[in-house]
């Protein structure tokens, strides 16, 4: 148990920061794009 936890602890810092940053950027970009599309659709109507 202790060994597996240590291994996971070592693996997480390497992978998670990059993946979480990419995911956050993607989510933020999608949200902004959706808001812009909704706003544009509202203006067009």
C-alpha positions, 0 to 999 in steps of 0.5 A, a space after each residue: 500500500 505504502 509503495 503504491 501510494 508513493 508511486 502514485 504521489 510521484 507520478 501525479 505531480 509530473 502528469 496532472 499540472 500539464 493535463 489540468 492546465 490544458 483541460 482548464 484552458 480548453 474548458 475556458 475557451 469552450 465557455 467563452 466561445 459558447 458565450 460569444 456565439 449566444 451573444 452574437 445570435 442574440 444580436 443578430 435576432 
